Amino acid sequence: MRIVVLGAGVIGVTTAWYLAEAGHQVTVIEKNPSAGHGTSYANAAQISPALSSPWAFPGLVTKAASWIFAKHAPLIVSRMPDAAMSQFLWRMWRASSVEQYVSAKRNMVRLAEYSRDCTDLLRAEIGLKYDGRQKGLIVAFREAAQAEGYKRDLAVLDELGVPHRAIGRDDLLGLEPNIDPTSGVIGGVLLETDQTGDCFLFTQALAAACAARGVTFRYGKSAEKLVIEREKVLGVVAGGETIEADAVVVALGVWSKGLLEPHGVKVPIYPVKGYSLTIDAHSDTVGPVSTVSDESMKVGHTNLENRIRVGGTAELAGYDFSRPEKRYEGLIASLRMMFPKVPEAAIASAERWSGLRPVTPDGPPRIGVSRYSNLYLNSGHGTLGWTMACGSGRALADQISGRRTEVDIAPFAPA
């Protein structure tokens, strides 16, 4: 089939790879000059199946209220809620029961574990280089209550057989020797099979491999509208040109909603803005050996060999791409507390970045066929785009090709 994939972020490129591998003729439409320049560009640099969780967690309202007066709040509402934000928050609250949280986490971890395995196979198959490591991820606690609150998540990991182990303060400092012993860490959890790396480098390398396999990339063109007649998609208008297709996959992140809703396809995605710093410093010497997630401030610190990625913050600001310096203060505060050996000059000159995560109110992404039989979605992965990319792309390619998927994607169906 002739299949058009809309979006060349990590989700779109992995989807294109697996569709091409299945024998389809694939064209990717992307508004940027090359792959991976959107939310894939400078995310938290983690493939973290064990951390896969909905944002709608039990006690959400109480926790959010406590953050209002926090100096470096992990969640920020920086504008008056409009109808879209209000609806998103209402639906998130409705989805925050214990039962819904555990069910959604279970499904998300299953997909993410499958995706990590697909990533491993792909890396071995074509030798992708992206400053990656497979040394696990540490969730670092500074309060006993944090360890207690994490037990619900660990119960799901136990159920699914996901490796993890509790570590005390001394073990944590042994695994991550550059953490300041006076930072207040009391221990944590080692998620042994989580991984790290540069998603942008991964996406660029895989896009090159796709092109070598015959995938056509049409860069510098925005998807303007779908061409639909008699309940079937005939093609896409991009850059003023109509590109015909037998099937279309929408992998546009937060922009999926605007393209699809005029055609009656409801997509419950809202942009949640995240921030990151990319610091030029030899991480093994002054920073993390792998990834350390500061549970107190919800900030991740990741080793990218000669760089350190610090990512976090969830800001509800609509489609605002501005980068006010005050939003990086919490990231810097966590870094200075955890890894004080990172030079101040390197922090000052770090690359500041922000991106819009495509978040669904209940947590799981939307993957599969829409109300139109040849229009498919692969979007809404929130902070877990790279974590779920290969699994989502492979499963969707299998569905489109009429093959049985190796992981159940029914819980992620757009309907």
N, C-alpha and C positions, 0 to 999 in steps of 0.2 A: 504493500500500500504506500501511497504518497502521504506522509504524515508531517504536519507542521507543528513544531514545538514553539510556543511563545515564551521567551525568556531564556537567557543564557547565564543565569546564576547557577549555583551548584545543583539545584533541583532540576532545572531544565537541561543542563549538560549531561548529568547522569542518566536522565530519561532518554535523551538522544542517543547516548552510547548503547543502552540496552535495546532500544528500538532498532538501531542499525545492526546490532549483533543478531537480532531476530530476523534480519533480512529485509527490513523496510527501507524505503527511500525517504530520507529525513532532511527537512530544512528547519533551521533554527532562526527565529526572528529576535533581534536584540537591539534596543535603542542605543546602548553604549557602544564604544568603538571596539571593544573586545569582551571576552567572557569574564564573569565574576566581579563586576564593578559595583554591584548594588549591595544588598545586605550580606552577600558572601565575602565582601572585600576584607574587612578587618574585624570579624566577629571574635568570640572568646577563644577560638582556636582549639576547640575540644570536640572529640567524638565520644560522647558520654551517655551510652545506653542506660547505665545504672542511675544516672541523674534525671532520666526522662520522667517528667511529672507535669500534670496540669498546673496552670497558674491559679485555677479555682480550687484552693485548698480549704479544708475545714478550719474555721476560725479566721477566715479572710478579713472580715469586717473589723474584728477586734485588733488584728495585727496591723491592718492598714491605718486604723485610728491611732495606734501607738507610734506609727512612723511620722505622723503629721508634725510632731514636735522634735523629731530626731534631727541632729545636726547634719548627718549625711544619710538621708533616707534612701532606702533601696527603691521605693516606689514614690513617684512624684506626679501629681496632677497639676500641670502648669497652665491650664486655661480653664475657663468656665465650661462645664460639660454641655455639648450640644446634643441634639437628638441621637446621633450615631454613637457618641461616647456613652450617653446615658443608657441606651439600649444594651451596649456591650457590657457595661458594669452590672446592669440588672441581670443579664443572662449569666454572667460569671458568678454572681452571688447565688443564683438559682442552681448552678451546677456544683456548688461547693460543699455538698453533703459528704459525709464519710464514705457512703456507699458509692456515689458517683466518682469521687476522687480515686478510690481504690480500683474501681473498674477501669477508669480511663488510664490510670498509671499502668495497670497490668497490660492493657492493649498497647500502650505506647512503648513500654519496655520490650515487649515481644518483637514489635517492628524494629526497634532500635538495635536489639541484639542481632536480629537477622541482617540488618543493614551493616553493622560493623563487620560481620562475617563476609558479606559481599564486598566490602571495602578491602578486607584482607586479601581476598581472592583476586580482586582487580589490581591491587598494588603488586602482587606477585606475578600476575599475568603480563602486565605491560610496563612494570618497573617505574611507577610514578614516583617522582621526587617532590616532596613538599615540606621538608624540615620536620618530618613526622617522628614520633616516638610512641612506643607501646609499653609504657611503664605505669599505667594506672593513674588514678586521680585521688587526691586526699581532700575530704571535707573536714576542715579544721574547726573544732569547737573551742569557745572560750568560756562557756557556761555549761554547767551540768544539765540545765533545762534543755539545751540544744540537743544533747545526746538523747535525752528522754523523748523529745519531740520527733526525733528521726526514726524512732522504732517502727512507726507505721510504714514508712518507706522500706525499711529493711525487711519487714515481714513479707512484702510483695517480692522482693529480691530472693528471699528464702524460698518462697513458693515456686518461683521460676528457675531456681538453681543458678542465680547470678552470683559469681564469686565476690565476696567482700569480707572484711574482718575489722573488728574494732582495734584501735591502736592507742596506747597510752602516750603521754607526753614525751617520754624518752624515745620510744619507737618512732614517733612522728619526727622528732628532731634528728634522729638518725637517718631517716629517709630523706629529709629535707634540711640539710645542715646549715643552709643560709637563713633559715627562719630565726628571728631574734628570740632567744630564750626568755626575754622579759616581755614578750608581746602578749602574754596572758593565755596562750594556748594551753589547754589541759588534755588534749588528745583529739581523736577524730575517728573517721572511718576511711579505710583504704578500699576504693573501688578498683579491684585488681585488673579488670579487663578493659577499662576505659583508656582512651588514647588522646594524643595531642598532635598538632600540626597546623600548617597555614592553609586555610580553606581556599584563599585566593590562588595560591600556587597550585593547589590540587585541581581547582576548576580550570585554570589556564592549561595545565598539562593534559587534563582529560579532554578539553576542547581540541587541543592539537591532535590528540590521538583519534578523536572523532573525525576531524577533517581528513586525516590520513586514511580513514576507513570509508570515506565517501560522503560524510555528512556535510551539507552546505550551510554555511553561516551567512546570514544577511545582517551585518552590523549597521548601526546608524539608522535603523528603521523602527519606528514605534508601531505596535499593533493598534490600529484605529478602530476597527469594528469587525465583527464576524459577518460573513455572508451566509444567510440562512434562508432556505426555501423549503416548504413542505416538511417541516420538522427535521431537516437535515442540514448540517453545515457543509457548504460547498467550498469555502475558502476563507481567507483573511485579507482585509485591506490593510496594508502596511506601507507607509511612505507614499501614499497615493496610488499604490499598485495593488492589484488583486492577485493573490497567490492561491491557486487552486489546491485543494487537498481532499483526500479520502477520509482523513481524520485529523482532528486538531487537539493538541494538549495545551492547556493553559497552566503555565508555571510562572506566573508573574508576581508572586508574593502579594504584597499589599495592593498592587494594581489589578489583581484578578477581579476583585469586586466590581470596580468601575466598568470593566469590559463586559462582564457577564450579566449583571443585573438588568441592563436594558433589554436583554433577551429572556428575561424571566427566570434566570438561574440565580438563586439566592446563595450568597457566599458569606457566612458569618465571620468575616475577618476584619480585625481592627489593627491599625498600626500602633505598636508599642516601641517607643524609641529607646535604643541602647547606645552606650558610649564605650569607646576603648582608647587606650594609649598603646602605641607600639614604640618601644624604647630600644635604642641601640646600646646593648650591653651584653656581655658574655654571661648568659644565664647560669651556667654551671658554677661560675665563680661568685656571682653576687645575688642571683635570683633563684627561682624554683628549678628543681631537677626535672619535674614533670609538670603537673598542674596542682595548685593548692587553691581550694575554694574556701574563702573566708566566710564562714556561716554567719558571723555577726553582722557583716556589712554586705553580704551577698555579692562579693567581688571575686572574680577568678584571676589567678596569676599563672601564666603559662610559659613554659620554656619553648622558645623558637630558635634554639642554638645561639646565634649571636644577637638575638633580639628577645625581648620580653613583651608579651601581650598581657595587658591588664584590662579586663572587661567587666561591665556591670551596669547597673541603674536601669530602671524601667520607668519611662516617662510617658504619660498620656498627654500628647501635644498635637494630635491630629497628624497632618502630613507636613509637619514643620521639620526642615533639615538643618536649622541653625545649630551652631555649636558654642553656646555660651561657656566661657571658661569655668564658671562656678559649677557646672555639671561634672567637671573632672576632679573636683576637690575631694569627693568621696573615694574615687579610685586612687588618687595620690595618697590620701590619708591611710588607706588600707595597705598600700605598698610600703610606705614609710614605716608603718607599724610592724608589718610582717618581714620585710626584706630591707632593712635600713642600709645595707651595704651598696644598694643601687645608687650610683652617683647623682647628685642633685642636678648637675649640668645635663646629664642624659635625660632626666625627667623633664627638665625645662624645654628641651629640644625635641621631645617625643612627638610623633605624629598623632594629632588629635583626629578622631573619627567618630561619626555617628551613623546609625542606620535604622531603618524602620522594620522591626520584626513583624511578620504577618501572624498574628495571634488569634486563635479561635477562643470563644468564651469558655468552652468546656475542656479545651486542651488538645485533643487529637487533631491532626491535619485532615484535610479532605482529599481523598485519593480515589479515583475511579470515574465511572461513566456518569454523565449528567442526565438531565431530562431529554437531551438529544442523543441519539444512539451512537453518534460518531464524534461527540465532544466530551473530552475528558479533563478532569482537574488533577493537579498535583500541587497543592498549595496549602498554606496555613500551618506551617511547621514551627512557627514561633522562634524560640531560641535553639531549636533542634534541627535546623535545616541540614547542616552537614552530617549530624549524627544519623539522620534518617534518610539521607539522600540516595545512597546506592540501593537500599532496600526498597524505598518507595519507587524509584525508577525502574528497578528490575521487576517488581510485582506488577506495576502498571503496564510495562511492556508485555509481560506474560498475559495479562487480562486482554489487552488490545489484540494480541496475536491468537487469542482463543485457547491459550494454554492454562492449565491449572497453576495457580500461584503457590509458591512454597511457604508463604506466610498468609494468614487470613487477613484480608484487607476489608472485609465486610464492615468491621467497626468504624472504618474511615470513609465509608461511602458518602458522597456529597449529599444524597437525599436524607 
